[in-house]
Amino acid sequence: MPTPVDQPTLPKLNNEEIARYSRHLILPEVGMEGQRKLKAARVLCVGAGGLGSPLALYLTAAGVGTIGLVDFDVVDESNLQRQVIHSQASVGQLKVDSAEQTLKGLNKNTRIIKHNTKLSSANALEIFQDYDVIADGTDNFQTRYLVNDACVLAGKPNAYGSIFRFEGQASVFAAEDGPCYRCLYPEPPPPGLVPSCAEGGVLGILPGLVGVIQATEVIKLILGIGEPLIGRLLLVDALGMNFRTMKLRKDPDCPVCGARQIRELIDYDQFCGVPTATEVESLEASPYGWMADPPVVDGIPQMSVEQLKARMDTGAAPFILDVREPHEYAIVNIGAPLIPIGDLEENLHRLTFPKTTEIVIHCKSGIRSQRAALILRANGFSNVSNLAGGIEDWADRIDKTLPKY
């Protein structure tokens, strides 16, 4: 199988490197030539978070010569539960800077290239062109589709991984004659249907497990050994410690890798139904964080935490409903009655007031509460609003003494 770094002249290993990688060199499947391929390889890690941490650490330790890091975020205290490339001392630093410090401390011979930017349709192909393999460690659908399409258009294999709660997935997409991410998921789920890790949680160890699988696939691709996960989707269940593999087929009608209808990168926020940066900025232009007239999403008015606080201060507060889970309510709450969204339809009888009563629904960040508002509206409640930003915004902008999670 051809490898991404096949070339007539590979860099030599010095004595120090021979000693360092001796456990690789005595593997017949790796040997001197394989280690020189690793040294010549250039791998781009998209994301320096949960999946990007073990990816970058193990690729650097293995002797990959150049590691690129794409991330525009800063290290937060909540990252440290799973993003092991960062440390307590790096809280507040750019993730690419923090990761570089750790990786250079692990292997001084690896070149680290930092892309402190948000990956977009405008820059993805330019960034990807300098790398042999792309490793997707992102946590949102719009970037996954962007990475996939850019890999297909650029002819780069995509070592894919994703995680949620206790489950993970891994595969190799966009390889020659193999399927791409769109062959598996032609369309993104409706916005808000699948919670993010920030909304739904993730076992801190899980990204380590899946990220190491991704790193393994990257090394196999570079060396041209074994059976990469091309045409296969590995499903990981950490609670049951089960691994299952599904066969994937290349879709001849896939608009990217099959029918080739998509020949350039598109607007992935629009494709996934995510508000654009301009729309978000316009909503945040008001001194209250949202426009004076609440914006409406799918027919549901979006109320800011400042607007709700002002209503509460005047004594004209609406009925507030919390639709998070009991374990979240135990962490922090603002005293609102709790009906988890999964139990809402079965417990509508608990809302004994007239259906014209004003109701404001909140969750952690405003995603689940939007879905809950749609449920209430479908059941005849006519005056329902969603608390945009949820209890996260309340703790940020109204009561800073509250814990955040």
VMD Tcl script that draws the C-alpha trace (Angstrom):
set ca {
  {0.00 0.00 0.00}
  {1.49 3.40 -0.91}
  {2.12 5.68 2.02}
  {1.65 9.45 2.25}
  {5.40 9.95 2.62}
  {6.76 7.69 -0.13}
  {9.73 9.55 -1.58}
  {13.12 8.66 -3.04}
  {15.17 10.26 -0.27}
  {14.23 9.91 3.39}
  {16.03 11.77 6.20}
  {18.69 9.83 8.05}
  {18.61 9.03 11.76}
  {21.49 10.15 13.95}
  {22.85 8.02 16.79}
  {20.70 9.78 19.36}
  {17.55 9.06 17.34}
  {18.57 5.43 16.81}
  {18.84 5.01 20.57}
  {15.60 6.87 21.19}
  {13.53 4.83 18.73}
  {15.28 1.49 19.29}
  {12.05 -0.28 20.26}
  {10.62 0.73 16.89}
  {13.73 -0.16 14.96}
  {13.73 -3.77 16.14}
  {10.18 -4.24 14.83}
  {10.53 -5.66 11.31}
  {7.35 -3.81 10.30}
  {9.00 -0.48 11.19}
  {12.79 -0.81 11.08}
  {15.11 1.96 9.92}
  {13.11 2.77 6.80}
  {9.86 3.04 8.71}
  {11.35 5.32 11.34}
  {12.79 7.50 8.60}
  {9.29 7.69 7.08}
  {7.96 8.84 10.43}
  {10.68 11.47 10.61}
  {9.75 12.70 7.13}
  {6.00 12.73 7.85}
  {3.93 15.84 8.39}
  {0.68 15.38 10.34}
  {-1.91 18.04 11.04}
  {-3.94 17.70 14.26}
  {-7.17 19.65 13.92}
  {-7.90 20.59 17.51}
  {-5.61 20.61 20.54}
  {-8.26 19.44 22.98}
  {-9.47 16.05 24.20}
  {-8.66 14.03 21.08}
  {-5.82 16.27 19.94}
  {-3.96 15.76 23.21}
  {-3.20 12.01 22.93}
  {-2.91 12.35 19.15}
  {-0.17 14.93 19.31}
  {1.57 13.38 22.32}
  {1.89 9.90 20.85}
  {2.74 11.07 17.34}
  {5.47 13.27 18.78}
  {6.78 10.45 20.98}
  {6.77 8.11 17.98}
  {9.07 10.43 16.06}
  {6.76 12.07 13.54}
  {8.97 14.86 12.19}
  {6.41 17.65 11.86}
  {3.22 18.14 13.84}
  {0.79 20.90 12.92}
  {-1.74 22.14 15.47}
  {-4.90 24.01 14.49}
  {-6.75 25.62 17.40}
  {-7.84 29.13 18.33}
  {-9.03 28.47 21.90}
  {-7.36 29.11 25.26}
  {-6.87 26.59 28.06}
  {-9.68 26.59 30.59}
  {-9.75 24.88 33.98}
  {-12.56 22.60 32.77}
  {-10.30 21.29 29.95}
  {-7.86 19.63 32.34}
  {-10.22 16.74 33.13}
  {-9.42 15.24 29.72}
  {-7.01 17.46 27.73}
  {-3.81 16.00 29.11}
  {-1.48 17.97 26.85}
  {-2.23 21.04 29.01}
  {-1.48 21.69 32.67}
  {-2.61 23.81 35.58}
  {0.14 26.29 34.76}
  {-1.13 26.78 31.21}
  {-4.67 27.86 32.11}
  {-5.34 31.06 30.17}
  {-2.67 30.34 27.53}
  {-3.44 29.70 23.89}
  {-3.87 25.95 23.45}
  {-1.37 25.85 20.60}
  {1.26 27.53 22.82}
  {0.56 25.23 25.76}
  {0.65 22.15 23.52}
  {3.90 23.26 21.90}
  {5.59 23.54 25.30}
  {4.52 20.02 26.27}
  {5.46 18.47 22.92}
  {8.88 20.12 22.76}
  {9.51 18.84 26.28}
  {8.67 15.35 25.06}
  {10.71 15.36 21.85}
  {13.02 18.22 20.92}
  {13.45 16.80 17.42}
  {9.81 17.22 16.39}
  {8.97 20.44 14.59}
  {5.75 22.01 15.86}
  {3.81 24.32 13.53}
  {1.11 26.38 15.22}
  {-1.99 27.54 13.38}
  {-3.65 29.77 15.95}
  {-6.76 30.27 13.85}
  {-10.25 28.94 13.36}
  {-10.30 26.44 10.52}
  {-12.61 27.73 7.80}
  {-13.51 27.31 4.16}
  {-11.17 30.21 3.43}
  {-8.02 28.66 4.94}
  {-8.49 24.88 5.14}
  {-7.09 23.90 1.74}
  {-4.11 26.20 2.14}
  {-3.29 24.74 5.56}
  {-3.88 21.13 4.51}
  {-1.62 21.28 1.46}
  {1.55 21.14 3.57}
  {0.63 17.92 5.42}
  {0.55 14.21 4.56}
  {-2.21 13.09 6.94}
  {-5.00 15.08 8.62}
  {-6.18 13.92 12.06}
  {-9.64 15.24 12.91}
  {-10.06 15.88 16.64}
  {-12.90 18.39 16.36}
  {-16.07 18.49 18.45}
  {-18.69 19.98 16.14}
  {-20.41 18.89 12.95}
  {-19.64 21.91 10.81}
  {-15.88 21.47 11.27}
  {-16.11 17.71 10.70}
  {-17.79 18.27 7.33}
  {-15.26 20.99 6.52}
  {-12.31 18.71 7.36}
  {-13.83 15.86 5.37}
  {-14.50 17.90 2.26}
  {-11.10 19.60 2.40}
  {-9.40 16.20 2.74}
  {-11.25 14.83 -0.30}
  {-10.50 17.90 -2.40}
  {-6.85 17.97 -1.30}
  {-6.35 14.21 -1.60}
  {-5.34 13.78 2.07}
  {-6.40 10.85 4.31}
  {-8.50 11.84 7.32}
  {-7.88 9.94 10.58}
  {-11.24 10.61 12.19}
  {-12.37 10.33 15.78}
  {-15.32 11.55 17.82}
  {-16.49 11.14 21.41}
  {-19.64 11.67 23.45}
  {-20.28 10.73 27.06}
  {-19.02 7.10 27.22}
  {-18.90 6.30 23.50}
  {-16.52 7.00 20.65}
  {-15.96 6.39 16.96}
  {-12.89 6.14 14.77}
  {-12.26 5.59 11.08}
  {-10.05 6.63 8.18}
  {-11.92 8.69 5.63}
  {-11.00 10.17 2.25}
  {-8.34 7.55 1.53}
  {-7.92 6.40 -2.06}
  {-10.95 4.27 -3.05}
  {-12.34 4.51 0.49}
  {-15.50 6.24 1.74}
  {-15.58 9.72 3.24}
  {-17.45 11.12 6.24}
  {-20.36 12.16 4.00}
  {-20.75 8.57 2.80}
  {-21.55 7.70 6.43}
  {-23.43 10.87 7.36}
  {-24.81 12.54 4.20}
  {-26.62 15.20 6.23}
  {-25.88 16.74 9.64}
  {-28.42 16.25 12.44}
  {-30.82 19.14 13.13}
  {-29.16 21.89 15.20}
  {-29.36 21.10 18.91}
  {-30.45 17.49 18.48}
  {-27.03 16.09 19.44}
  {-25.63 17.87 22.51}
  {-21.98 18.86 22.56}
  {-19.62 17.41 25.16}
  {-20.03 20.67 27.09}
  {-23.77 20.05 27.18}
  {-23.86 16.26 27.49}
  {-20.56 15.52 29.22}
  {-17.74 13.11 28.43}
  {-15.76 10.61 30.49}
  {-12.32 12.18 30.79}
  {-10.50 8.97 29.86}
  {-12.50 8.38 26.66}
  {-10.69 10.90 24.43}
  {-7.42 9.29 25.49}
  {-8.71 5.93 24.31}
  {-10.08 7.18 20.98}
  {-7.22 9.61 20.37}
  {-4.66 6.83 20.74}
  {-6.63 4.79 18.18}
  {-6.44 7.77 15.82}
  {-2.68 8.07 16.41}
  {-2.31 4.36 15.67}
  {-4.15 4.79 12.37}
  {-1.97 7.77 11.42}
  {1.22 5.77 12.03}
  {-0.12 2.79 10.04}
  {-0.91 5.12 7.15}
  {2.57 6.63 7.24}
  {4.30 3.28 7.41}
  {1.96 1.48 5.01}
  {1.47 -1.43 7.39}
  {-1.46 -3.33 8.85}
  {-5.10 -2.76 7.98}
  {-6.12 0.86 8.49}
  {-9.76 1.62 9.30}
  {-10.51 2.42 5.67}
  {-14.06 1.30 4.91}
  {-14.64 0.48 8.57}
  {-16.11 2.41 11.50}
  {-14.84 1.40 14.93}
  {-17.43 1.90 17.68}
  {-16.15 2.17 21.25}
  {-18.34 1.64 24.33}
  {-16.25 2.49 27.37}
  {-18.89 1.46 29.93}
  {-19.17 -2.05 28.55}
  {-15.58 -1.94 27.23}
  {-16.86 -3.21 23.91}
  {-15.39 -2.58 20.47}
  {-17.49 -3.19 17.36}
  {-16.66 -2.60 13.72}
  {-19.13 -1.63 11.00}
  {-18.30 -1.96 7.33}
  {-18.62 1.23 5.30}
  {-19.00 1.52 1.56}
  {-18.08 4.38 -0.70}
  {-21.29 6.03 -1.89}
  {-21.14 6.54 -5.66}
  {-23.67 9.37 -5.27}
  {-21.70 11.13 -2.50}
  {-21.56 14.79 -3.56}
  {-17.91 15.05 -2.51}
  {-16.08 11.77 -3.14}
  {-18.57 10.11 -5.51}
  {-20.55 12.29 -7.91}
  {-18.11 15.15 -7.22}
  {-20.86 17.78 -7.19}
  {-18.97 19.71 -4.51}
  {-15.76 21.01 -6.05}
  {-15.04 23.77 -3.56}
  {-15.57 24.31 0.15}
  {-19.01 25.60 1.13}
  {-20.52 27.53 4.06}
  {-20.53 24.80 6.70}
  {-22.30 26.86 9.36}
  {-25.18 27.30 6.94}
  {-25.04 23.62 5.92}
  {-25.34 22.56 9.58}
  {-27.89 25.24 10.48}
  {-25.53 27.07 12.84}
  {-25.87 30.88 13.19}
  {-23.06 32.73 11.45}
  {-20.58 34.89 13.36}
  {-22.24 38.00 11.93}
  {-25.65 36.88 13.20}
  {-24.24 36.14 16.64}
  {-22.47 39.52 16.76}
  {-25.71 41.30 15.87}
  {-27.50 39.48 18.68}
  {-24.76 40.51 21.11}
  {-24.72 44.15 20.03}
  {-27.22 45.27 22.67}
  {-25.99 46.25 26.15}
  {-28.07 43.33 27.41}
  {-26.26 40.86 25.16}
  {-29.30 40.47 22.94}
  {-31.46 42.89 20.93}
  {-34.23 44.73 22.79}
  {-36.81 42.81 20.78}
  {-35.91 39.18 21.47}
  {-34.84 37.29 18.36}
  {-37.04 34.35 17.39}
  {-35.66 30.90 16.55}
  {-38.13 28.41 15.05}
  {-40.94 30.51 16.44}
  {-39.53 30.62 19.99}
  {-38.50 34.05 21.41}
  {-34.99 34.06 22.87}
  {-34.78 35.93 26.19}
  {-31.46 37.13 27.57}
  {-30.46 36.58 31.19}
  {-30.46 40.37 31.68}
  {-34.02 40.62 30.45}
  {-35.13 37.82 32.75}
  {-33.34 39.40 35.73}
  {-35.00 42.74 35.02}
  {-38.40 41.04 34.97}
  {-37.65 39.28 38.24}
  {-36.55 42.55 39.86}
  {-39.86 44.22 38.96}
  {-41.86 41.41 40.52}
  {-43.33 40.46 37.15}
  {-41.31 37.31 36.66}
  {-42.65 34.65 34.32}
  {-42.85 31.01 35.32}
  {-39.30 29.59 34.99}
  {-38.77 25.91 34.17}
  {-35.44 24.06 34.40}
  {-35.16 21.13 31.95}
  {-31.69 19.85 32.89}
  {-30.96 16.55 34.63}
  {-31.16 16.05 38.43}
  {-27.38 15.61 38.73}
  {-26.90 18.99 37.00}
  {-29.51 20.63 39.24}
  {-27.52 19.40 42.25}
  {-24.44 21.25 40.95}
  {-26.14 24.63 40.54}
  {-29.66 25.97 40.13}
  {-31.60 29.24 40.36}
  {-34.52 27.72 42.25}
  {-36.73 26.98 39.26}
  {-38.86 23.79 39.22}
  {-37.12 20.89 37.48}
  {-38.57 18.62 34.80}
  {-35.82 16.98 32.72}
  {-36.44 17.33 29.02}
  {-36.64 13.56 28.55}
  {-39.56 13.46 31.01}
  {-41.28 16.64 29.89}
  {-44.07 15.29 27.69}
  {-45.06 12.75 30.34}
  {-45.19 15.45 33.02}
  {-47.09 18.26 31.31}
  {-49.89 17.64 33.82}
  {-47.62 19.21 36.45}
  {-48.01 22.56 34.66}
  {-51.43 23.29 36.14}
  {-51.66 26.96 35.12}
  {-53.42 28.24 31.96}
  {-51.62 27.55 28.71}
  {-51.44 31.29 28.04}
  {-49.15 31.77 31.08}
  {-45.72 33.19 30.23}
  {-43.04 30.50 30.60}
  {-39.26 30.86 30.32}
  {-37.35 27.60 29.97}
  {-33.67 27.20 30.78}
  {-31.01 24.49 30.66}
  {-27.23 24.73 30.78}
  {-26.62 26.71 27.59}
  {-29.96 27.11 25.80}
  {-29.92 24.08 23.50}
  {-32.13 21.63 25.39}
  {-34.40 24.42 26.58}
  {-35.05 25.42 22.96}
  {-36.18 21.87 22.24}
  {-38.31 21.90 25.38}
  {-39.93 25.15 24.29}
  {-40.88 23.54 20.98}
  {-42.44 20.62 22.89}
  {-44.51 22.97 25.01}
  {-45.62 24.98 22.01}
  {-46.66 21.78 20.21}
  {-48.79 20.95 23.27}
  {-50.70 24.21 23.21}
  {-48.62 26.49 25.47}
  {-48.68 29.77 23.57}
  {-46.36 32.09 25.53}
  {-43.05 30.24 25.80}
  {-39.53 31.72 25.62}
  {-36.08 30.16 25.71}
  {-33.42 31.55 28.06}
  {-30.54 32.05 25.62}
  {-27.23 31.01 27.15}
  {-28.97 29.21 30.01}
  {-27.52 29.00 33.48}
  {-24.02 29.44 32.00}
  {-24.86 33.02 31.01}
  {-26.64 33.55 34.33}
  {-23.45 32.62 36.21}
  {-21.33 34.72 33.84}
  {-23.39 37.89 33.78}
  {-25.90 37.89 36.64}
  {-24.64 35.95 39.65}
  {-20.89 35.36 39.47}
  {-20.95 33.50 42.82}
  {-22.60 30.51 41.16}
  {-20.39 27.57 40.14}
  {-19.98 26.77 36.46}
  {-19.69 23.29 35.05}
}
mol new
graphics top color blue
foreach p $ca { graphics top sphere $p radius 0.5 }
foreach p [lrange $ca 0 end-1] q [lrange $ca 1 end] { graphics top cylinder $p $q radius 0.2 }
display resetview
